[in-house]
Amino acid sequence: MNRKTNLYVLAATLFVALLALPAVSATSHDADNENTVEAARNTAYGYMAIGAGLAIGLAGVGTGIAQSHTGAAAVGAVAEDRSNFANSLIFIAIPETVVILGFVIANQIMGKLPDLGN
């Protein structure tokens, strides 16, 4: 396997381990029902934090990739003809809406605390 494939396999393994560890730690609490409910709530909150982080992080990475290509093209278009400035500005701003959407989704995720019936 080449280096890039090894990196993808390592990232996938760490991601699966990250998702599996809170569930394992939540099931290891057998002291009483209150501790189990609290552990389940903490596990759910951890999953929510992971989801919110992924929403913002992946949206940011995607926007960075998109803006790198559109930004280079926009600079080239403006260098050739100054009348393309307004259109270039619009095309540079469009990918930024993806980050805003990721931020809104992260706020929606973190705004809901699970009710596990205390």
URQUI-V96749 format. One record per run of one state. SS is the DSSP state (@ for helix, = for strand, . for the rest). FROM is the first residue (numbers start at 1). TO is the last residue. If there is no record, write none. Layout:
BEGIN
ss=SS from=FROM to=TO
ss=SS from=FROM to=TO
END
This chain:
BEGIN
ss=. from=1 to=2
ss=@ from=3 to=27
ss=. from=28 to=32
ss=@ from=33 to=80
ss=. from=81 to=81
ss=@ from=82 to=94
ss=. from=95 to=95
ss=@ from=96 to=110
ss=. from=111 to=118
END
